[in-house]
Amino acid sequence: MKHQTVTIIGGGIAGLTTAIALHRIGIDVQIFEASKQIEPLGAGLGLGINAMIAFKELGIYQEVIQHGRILPSFSIYDHFGKPITKTNFEQTTNIGNFTIHRGKLQQILLSQLAPSAIQLDKRVEHFETTDNGVELTFKNGSTHLTNYLIVADGIHSVIRQKLVPSASSRYAGYTCWRAIINNHTLNIDETSETWGPDGRFGLIPLADKTLYWFACVNTSFNNPKFKSYTVADLQHHFRRYHDPIPEILKHTLDNSLIHNDILDIRPINQFAFGRIVLIGDAAHATTPNMGQGACQAIEDAATIAQCMSRETDFEQAFRTFEKRRLKRTKWITDTSWKIGQLAQLENPLLIWLRNVVLRSMPTSVSAKQMKKIEAVDFLDAK
Ligand SMILES: Cc1cc2nc3c(=O)[nH]c(=O)nc-3n(C[C@H](O)[C@H](O)[C@H](O)COP(=O)(O)OP(=O)(O)OC[C@H]3O[C@@H](n4cnc5c(N)ncnc54)[C@H](O)[C@@H]3O)c2cc1C
């Protein structure tokens, strides 16, 4: 059979992990990335057991755990610091939940690929399908012809916007600040969220004695008031919140703040379009409330490689991938959206009611949800 070329658009977590997964099964791919340089951007990421199983399959588990930090439990507090729930992650397998700096993960993934596998400063602006392939046109006017195209260009994907014009990003109703700070003196070792009337504050210890924190506040989309918010503004905003939140903010520098509104994509019902397939946030961007956006992108990588290793007809492989991924990613997006609504309640009566219900909820409920997240299908289907 004639050699078939496969191209990936986007060198984020989805694109890089997919390139590694395809390389392992003997499919060489070319990645085109819009950025001029791959810089260690972003803050922290939670890597659920599902993502870690995928990394084990792809042979990069050890590298990831070397730079990650095990996450043994997750607690939720009210703004006085009184516990609402605590989930202990059962170590039923040797594989745990981890936290990692997003930039570090991206570096690990990059190190697994030959430098020639990725071309930078290549922003795709346009594509056209032909009888035997897809022609891409880049911002600089150059073109590239490929037999198959894997689209991993993130939540604002230009290709998805053309293939599924009805899909649009959906504002979740809250804006978010993130930062990574030194954890040497604070010495925080518990991953937790505080849910209160002024918003949500999350703490995630990372490796190398660093701490990733985030804060989500309800507001209208693109509110100019919050665009210029400084650490001092956040200190004032969260002044009613328990220790160590004020202390954490005190240790944060203004220039380390990352701010963005929280968006997802309302679930779509098609990922495969002939010779083109959507993966990662381009296909199923979710709110971050379950810490599953990147994890689902990593599952996509393991699944698509399995589909393409079993089918010589890659259009069929893309359809099989779609069939295997639609329901699960929709469940994540929908569930994460609902968790966000619950976590961001502001009405004191509803907050009281929510906390009473959550405090009396049997641990079997969260254990069931964890089991569902862990239930990847790229192992069973072997
Ligand atoms: C506040 C917050 C917290 C989060 N926390 C977690 C967490 O704890 N756990 C978790 O699993 N996930 C988390 N996520 C989600 C996670 O970051 C994303 O799901 C994940 O990064 C998606 O990866 P991706 O590769 O699909 O997209 P991206 O990371 O967006 O990568 C897309 C790449 O494509 C490139 N690109 C874009 N357009 C073009 C173009 N036209 N041509 C060429 N290249 C292009 C971009 O430059 C980029 O490099 C969080 C997200 C947010 C906002």
The ligand as an SDF file (V2000), in Angstrom:
LIG
                    3D

 53 58  0  0  0  0  0  0  0  0999 V2000
   -8.1430   27.0790   34.4910 C   0  0  0  0  0  0  0  0  0  0  0  0
   -7.9070   25.7540   33.8280 C   0  0  0  0  0  0  0  0  0  0  0  0
   -7.4830   24.6740   34.5980 C   0  0  0  0  0  0  0  0  0  0  0  0
   -7.3190   23.4140   34.0120 C   0  0  0  0  0  0  0  0  0  0  0  0
   -6.9740   22.3600   34.8020 N   0  0  0  0  0  0  0  0  0  0  0  0
   -6.8730   21.1180   34.2660 C   0  0  0  0  0  0  0  0  0  0  0  0
   -6.5180   19.9740   35.0610 C   0  0  0  0  0  0  0  0  0  0  0  0
   -6.2850   20.0670   36.2740 O   0  0  0  0  0  0  0  0  0  0  0  0
   -6.4550   18.7410   34.4590 N   0  0  0  0  0  0  0  0  0  0  0  0
   -6.7010   18.5930   33.1270 C   0  0  0  0  0  0  0  0  0  0  0  0
   -6.6410   17.4440   32.6390 O   0  0  0  0  0  0  0  0  0  0  0  0
   -7.0240   19.6500   32.3380 N   0  0  0  0  0  0  0  0  0  0  0  0
   -7.1130   20.9040   32.8640 C   0  0  0  0  0  0  0  0  0  0  0  0
   -7.4270   21.9660   32.0720 N   0  0  0  0  0  0  0  0  0  0  0  0
   -7.7090   21.7470   30.6520 C   0  0  0  0  0  0  0  0  0  0  0  0
   -6.4690   21.5830   29.8100 C   0  0  0  0  0  0  0  0  0  0  0  0
   -5.5680   22.6560   29.9790 O   0  0  0  0  0  0  0  0  0  0  0  0
   -6.8830   21.4830   28.3370 C   0  0  0  0  0  0  0  0  0  0  0  0
   -7.9590   20.5710   28.2060 O   0  0  0  0  0  0  0  0  0  0  0  0
   -5.7340   20.9420   27.4880 C   0  0  0  0  0  0  0  0  0  0  0  0
   -4.6280   21.7990   27.5810 O   0  0  0  0  0  0  0  0  0  0  0  0
   -6.1800   20.8100   26.0320 C   0  0  0  0  0  0  0  0  0  0  0  0
   -5.1000   20.4300   25.2420 O   0  0  0  0  0  0  0  0  0  0  0  0
   -5.1700   20.6100   23.6690 P   0  0  0  0  0  0  0  0  0  0  0  0
   -3.8560   20.1520   23.1740 O   0  0  0  0  0  0  0  0  0  0  0  0
   -6.4110   19.9920   23.1470 O   0  0  0  0  0  0  0  0  0  0  0  0
   -5.3490   22.1810   23.4440 O   0  0  0  0  0  0  0  0  0  0  0  0
   -4.3250   23.3590   23.7470 P   0  0  0  0  0  0  0  0  0  0  0  0
   -3.5240   23.1090   24.9590 O   0  0  0  0  0  0  0  0  0  0  0  0
   -5.1250   24.6170   23.6820 O   0  0  0  0  0  0  0  0  0  0  0  0
   -3.3090   23.3150   22.5030 O   0  0  0  0  0  0  0  0  0  0  0  0
   -3.6790   23.7250   21.2160 C   0  0  0  0  0  0  0  0  0  0  0  0
   -2.4030   24.0580   20.4480 C   0  0  0  0  0  0  0  0  0  0  0  0
   -2.7530   24.3730   19.1030 O   0  0  0  0  0  0  0  0  0  0  0  0
   -2.0850   25.5500   18.7050 C   0  0  0  0  0  0  0  0  0  0  0  0
   -2.9070   26.1830   17.6760 N   0  0  0  0  0  0  0  0  0  0  0  0
   -4.0660   26.8770   17.8570 C   0  0  0  0  0  0  0  0  0  0  0  0
   -4.5580   27.2930   16.6880 N   0  0  0  0  0  0  0  0  0  0  0  0
   -3.7000   26.8500   15.7320 C   0  0  0  0  0  0  0  0  0  0  0  0
   -3.6730   26.9440   14.3130 C   0  0  0  0  0  0  0  0  0  0  0  0
   -4.6260   27.5930   13.6390 N   0  0  0  0  0  0  0  0  0  0  0  0
   -2.6500   26.3820   13.6250 N   0  0  0  0  0  0  0  0  0  0  0  0
   -1.6470   25.7270   14.2920 C   0  0  0  0  0  0  0  0  0  0  0  0
   -1.6380   25.5960   15.6470 N   0  0  0  0  0  0  0  0  0  0  0  0
   -2.6470   26.1360   16.3580 C   0  0  0  0  0  0  0  0  0  0  0  0
   -1.9460   26.3650   19.9730 C   0  0  0  0  0  0  0  0  0  0  0  0
   -0.8960   27.3110   19.8840 O   0  0  0  0  0  0  0  0  0  0  0  0
   -1.6920   25.2800   21.0130 C   0  0  0  0  0  0  0  0  0  0  0  0
   -0.3120   24.9910   21.1480 O   0  0  0  0  0  0  0  0  0  0  0  0
   -7.5620   23.2390   32.6220 C   0  0  0  0  0  0  0  0  0  0  0  0
   -7.9350   24.3380   31.8280 C   0  0  0  0  0  0  0  0  0  0  0  0
   -8.1070   25.5950   32.4280 C   0  0  0  0  0  0  0  0  0  0  0  0
   -8.5390   26.7690   31.5670 C   0  0  0  0  0  0  0  0  0  0  0  0
  1  2  1  0
  2  3  1  0
  2 52  2  0
  3  4  2  0
  4  5  1  0
  4 50  1  0
  5  6  2  0
  6  7  1  0
  6 13  1  0
  7  8  2  0
  7  9  1  0
  9 10  1  0
 10 11  2  0
 10 12  1  0
 12 13  2  0
 13 14  1  0
 14 15  1  0
 14 50  1  0
 15 16  1  0
 16 17  1  0
 16 18  1  0
 18 19  1  0
 18 20  1  0
 20 21  1  0
 20 22  1  0
 22 23  1  0
 23 24  1  0
 24 25  2  0
 24 26  1  0
 24 27  1  0
 27 28  1  0
 28 29  2  0
 28 30  1  0
 28 31  1  0
 31 32  1  0
 32 33  1  0
 33 34  1  0
 33 48  1  0
 34 35  1  0
 35 36  1  0
 35 46  1  0
 36 37  1  0
 36 45  1  0
 37 38  2  0
 38 39  1  0
 39 40  1  0
 39 45  2  0
 40 41  1  0
 40 42  2  0
 42 43  1  0
 43 44  2  0
 44 45  1  0
 46 47  1  0
 46 48  1  0
 48 49  1  0
 50 51  2  0
 51 52  1  0
 52 53  1  0
M  END
$$$$
